[in-house]
Amino acid sequence: ELIWFFKTLKKYIADYKWQFILLFICLIFDAAFDSIFRASLKFIIDAAIVPQNYRLLVLILSLLAVGAFLYICIGVLGLSLGARLIAISPTQFNWVNSVRHC
């Protein structure tokens, strides 16, 4: 049944394939940045603050600032892609009703 769902979904999103791919890449970057950010906090404390290695601290914080800027830009791109994909004509997605009634 899951395979049928994806085959049916593929018919409707074929025209928007690249938008879905970009949206998926944005979501992957979002998840990766969240994971890296949490791990970097531990690394900042253990490798930079406790041994008082301020060069490393500045480097880590600079990389996090660049990553945060990219995170914001890619997040806005992901939100706009998501909004654009949601705004697709509802008549193209009548398959949702057919799936609910199965």
N, C-alpha and C positions, 0 to 999 in steps of 0.2 A: 504494500500500500504506500509505503514511503517512496519507492521508486516511481510509482504512478504520479504521486504528488509533484516530484521534481520534474518529471517529463511534462506534466501539465503546466507547471510554473515556467518552464523553459520556453514554451510557446509564447507566453505573454511578455516575457522580459527580453526576448531576443533582440529587439530594437534598442534596448537600453543596456546592452552587455557591458560596454566600457564604463558606464556610470556605476554599475554594480561592482565592477572590478575595482574602480577607484575608491568606492565606499568601503569595500572590504579591506583594501590597503590602509585606508585611514583608520579603520577599527583595529587592525593589527598594530599600527604605530601607536595608537592610544594605549593598548594593553602593554606593549613593550615599554613605553615611557613610564607608565605607572610602576611596573616591576623594577625598572632601573632606578627610578627615583627612590623607592623604598630601600633598595640595596645600597644606594649611594649614601644615604644617611648613616648607615652603620659604618661604611668605609670612611666617611668624613670624621666620625668620632674616633674610630680605632687607628686610622693611619695619619690623620692630619691634626686633629685638635689635641689628643692626649700626648703624642710625641712633639707637639708644637712645630710641626712642619707646615709653615704658613704658605710656602710656595705651592705645595700640593693642595692646600685648602683653597687658594685662589684659583688654581687650575680646575679643581673639581667644581667649584661654584661657577666659574666661567662656562664650563661645559654644560652645567645644569641650566644656566641662563639661556644659552643658545638652544638647548633642548626644549626649554619652556616656551621660547619664542616659536620654534617649529611646531610644538604641541598646540599652541594657540592657532597658528595658521592652518595646520592640517585639521584641527578640530572644526574651525569655521568652514573649511572646504567640505568636510564630512557632513556637517549639519546642512549646508546648502544642497549637497547631493541628495541627502536623505529627504529634504523638503521637496526637491525637484522630482524625486521618484515617487513620493507620496502623492504629488499633485497630478500624476498621470490620470488620464480620464478614467473615472470609475467604471465606465461601460467596458473598458478593457479588462477589468478585474471581476467580471461576473462569475468567474470560476470559484471565488471565495464562497459564494452562496451555494454553489453546487457541491463544494466539499463539505460544507456544514450539514447539508441534508443527506449525506451518504451514511 
